[in-house]
């Protein structure tokens, strides 16, 4: 196994080349929502019992060296030591799609021809960095309206932590921001009409074809970003991240083909 270095920090994911896992794999923490109250911040052992120190006081969970409080992000403590660190990092996904391809069909009825072409990717995981940055509430950057649902008081039904400006570890690299960007896209839809031979002869032509074509008209996906067709990493050490690239626009073409 060859592993890259990893330092605990907001927005950071780990990578490593490991036998049995695909190239493009990335690693991070498993997100568990938000600590609702003080008792939920107490560290627990494998049996779910609260861990205590030598004085019998409850041990409070830590994200690295940061002590957790109600409203902070909650990550799974996989080794039950009361500290979220590199020992709790797990496999989160693969930046490379499992399947990619395309295909279409033609339908012809008399002088009309209907043509389609679809493009798809399946099984690709990406990091929605736009969501990560716009829900961090960490700097003075513009934020998503999703932060209006952030935790404020005990009992708030939300998965978005409290606001901590330039402080805390509430947006560590975790599955919170990892999404499946599988999609099926209608790349091309075309309708053409062959003008009858008799009409062509009247204007001294062998054939006339009129067509209208639309490009990137529909996309079916569960991805929450602007465009699931994120550029594939150019190197195996790169991660597939979405930085809110401009989505493909719908385009139309109207044409006429004349053969003399």
N, C-alpha and C positions, 0 to 999 in steps of 0.2 A: 504494500500500500504506500502511495506517495501522497502526502497531505500538504496543503498550503497552510501558511500560518493563519491563525484566527485570533483576533482580539475582540473581546466583548465590547459592543458598542451599538448605539442606535443605528438602524438601517443597514447593518452589516450581516452578510450571509457567508457561510463557510463553503469551501469547495475541496474536493479531494478525488484522486483517481484510486479506485478500489476495485479489486477483483470481484466480479459478480454484479456490479452496478454499471449502468450505461454511461458513456461519455456525455458530459453536460450536466451531470447530477449536481445538485446543490443541497446544502444542509442549513438547519436553523432550529429554532425552538418551536415547541407546540404551544399555541396560544390557548389560554383557558378562560379568557374573558377579563372580568374586573373584580378585584377584592371589594366586596360590598360593605364589610365592617371589620372591626379590629380582630375579632375572633377568626375570621377567614384568613387573616395574614399570618396566623400561627403555623409554623412548620409541622408537618405530620409524617409519621413513619409509614411503613408499608401496610400496616393494619388500620391506618386512618386515625391513630391516636395522636394527640398533641404532644410534641416533643418539648422537653423542659431542660433548663440548665441545672448546674449543681445546686443552685439555690431554690430550685423548684419552680422558677418562673418560666412562662411559655417562651419558646424561641421564635422570634419573628423572622419571616422569610426575608431573604435579601436577593436583589437582582445585582449580582456582582458584589460591590461593596455598599450599594445603596439599600438602605432599610425600607421595606415596603410599608405603605400606609393604605387605609381604605381609599378606594378610587384609583389605585395604581393598576397597571397591567399585570395580569396573572399568567405565569408560564408553568408548564408541568415540570415538577422537580422529579426527574426520572430516577435518580439514585438516592432520593430521600435524605439528603444531607442538609437541607434548609437553605441552600445557596443555588441560585440559578447561574450556571457558568458553562464553560465548554463541555463539561461532562454530561450536560443535558441536551446537547445538540443531536438532532436526528435527521435522517434523510427526508427531504421535503418534496423532491420532484426532479424532473429532467427537462432541461431547456430545449432539447431536441424532440420534435414530434415523433411519435411511434409510427404513424402512417401519414403520408402526404400523396396527393394525386389529383386527378381530374378526369372529366369525361362529359359527354353530352349526347344528344340525339337530334335527329332530323325527322321532320314530318312533312310530307308533301301531299298536297291535294290539288289536282288540276294545275293551275298556274301559280299556286301559292306554295311557298316553302318556309317552314318554321324551324329555326336552328337554335340550339342552346349549347352552352358549355359551362360546367360547374368546376370549381376548384375547392379542395378541402384539405384540412389538417386535423389529425386526431391525436390526442394524448400528449399534447405539449403543455407544460407548466411554465408560467412566466411570473415574474415579480411585478406587480402593479405599483411601480415606483411613484406614479402620480398620486395614487391613493395614500401611499406611505407618507409622502411629503406634505400632502394637503390635509392629513388628519393628525399630524404630529403635534401641532400646537407648541412647537419648540422654539421657533424663531418668529421674526416679524413678517414672514411670507404670507401671501394670500392663503386662506384655508377653505376647505370644502364646507358646504352647508351641513355636511354630516356631523361636524363637531358641535352643532347645536344639540345633538343627542348625547353629548358626553356626560360622564358621571358627575353628579354634583352632590347628591345626598344618598344616604343608605336606602336601598330599595329601588333605586332607579333601574329600570329595565333597559340596559344598554350593554354593548360590548366595546364601547369607546371609552378609554380611560379619562381621568380628570386632566385638566389643563395644567401643564408644568412648563413655564417659559424658561428655556435654556437650562433645564435641570431634569434629573431623573432619567430612567431607562424604560420609558413607556412605549417605545416603538423599536424594540430589538428586532432583528431579522427573524421572522417567524412565519408560520403558515397563515397568519392573519392576512398577509398581503400577497399570498401565492394563489393564483387562480388558474383554472383550466381554460385555455384559450382555443379549444377545439372549435372549428367552424365549418360551415358549408356556405360557399358564396356563389351566387349566379354571376359569373364573369361576363358572359355574353348572351344576349337574347336578340335574335335577328328575324325579321319577317321580310321576305322578298316576293316580288310578283313578276312573272314572265309575261310580258305583253304578247297577246296573240299574234301568230305569224302574219295573218292577213293585215293587221294594223301596221306591222313593221314594214311590209312590202309597200305600203302607201307612202312611206317616207324614205324609201330606198335604203333600208337597213336589214341586216340578217337577223338581229335579235336586240331586244331592249329589256333590261331588267331594272326594276325600281326596288330599292330596299331601304329599311330603317333598322338601325342597330342601337341597342342600349348596352352600356358597360357598367359592371359593378352595381347592379340595380338592387339586389337583395342579399342580406347576410343573415344566416341563422346561427346564433351562438348564445351561450350563457355568460360570456365574459362581460364584465361591467365597464370596461374601458371603452375608449372611442373606436378602436379598431383592433380586432383580434389577430389580424395578420401582421404581427410584430416581426421585424427583421430577425432572421436567425443569426446566432453568434458566429462571427468569422473565425474565432479561435476556441479551442476546447476549454480554455481558462476563462472565457467570457460568459456572463450570465445573460439570459434573455430578460430584458427589462423594458417596460413600457413607460416612456416619458411623455405620454400624451402627444404622440406624433399625429400630424394632420391626417385624418382618415381619407381614404380614397373617395373621390367625388363621383357622383353619377354623371355619366356622359352619354350623349346621343349623337348619332350620325345619320344623315339622310343622303342617299346617293343614287346615282343613275349610271348604269353600264350599257353602253351602246357598241355593238359590233357591226361593222360595215362589210 
